[in-house]
C-alpha cells in the first residue's frame, strides 16, 4: 500500500467513524445502518463495505474508538498528593465523557443494539486501556485510607459500579420529561449528588477497612 493510499484509507476510516458517532448521538442506536452512516459521511455504501466489509465491523471499530476517547479524557487528570482527590477527579472526568457522548457511552457500557456484541478482545482492550487508570489511584487510596488492606481491582470495581449506576440513572432521567421534585431533576443537583456518591463510597470503604482491622 502506497503512502497516498494509506492516508486516504485512514481519512475514510476517520470520516466513517465520526459519521457513525454522529448518527448514534443524533438519531439513536436504531438508526445505525450502513446507509445512514454512509450518507452522513458523504460517501457511497459500497465505499463503506469496501473499507469495513460489514456493519458489525464498523460497530466494533466505533466501540474501540469510544474507549480510546475515554482513555484520553481520563489521562488528562493529573496525579495529586491526595488519592481521594484523584479518584474524585477521575469520577468527574468519566461523568463529563458520558454527558458529552451519551449515545456512545450507552453503546460502550449497555447493549442498545441487541444484535451486536463486541468481541472478547475488544472488551478486554477497552478495560485495559481505561480501568487501570482508576486502579492506579485506588492502590494509593488503599494505602492512605484503608490501612493497606484491600485488593485494588476489586475496590476499583466497587467504586466504578457505584458511579456507573448513578450516571446511568442521570442519563436516563435527562432524556425524559422532567420529574418535579426528583433529586437529579436539574444538572447542578445531579452533579452534587454524583459528588456525594463518590464521597460516600470512598468513606464507606475506609470505614469498612478500619472496622475489619479492629476485629
C-alpha angles and dihedrals in degrees: 000000000000122000091250092051092047093051091049091049091050091049092051090048092052092047092051095047091049089048091050090050091049093050091048094050098040103036106019134242093294090067094055099117128142089242093053093047092048092049091049091050092046095237136109124272087239089061089053092052090045091056102038106014096221144011093261090062091054091050091048091052091047090050091053092045090054092059091046089056092046091050091053091052094048092047089061089069106098123221112253133186089260121071090195090056091047095050091046091051091049089050092054092045087054090050093049090052091052095047092047092047108026094156093049092045091054090046091053100045106024133039108250091154106055093194094056124076119169115236119260089247092055092048092049092047091049092054094043093053096049114017094059089064089064093042091056091056092043092055088061091045091054091055095042101041109013101050091250091293116125143073108256098215093048093046090047090051092052090052094046093047091056094047094045091051094050092044093049089053091049093050092048093053092044092066096045133076108285113268107218114233095010116142097242098035092120127046093237091051091048091052091050092049090049090054090049090053091055092047093047095049094048093045091048092051091050093048092047091050091049092049090050091051092052095055 
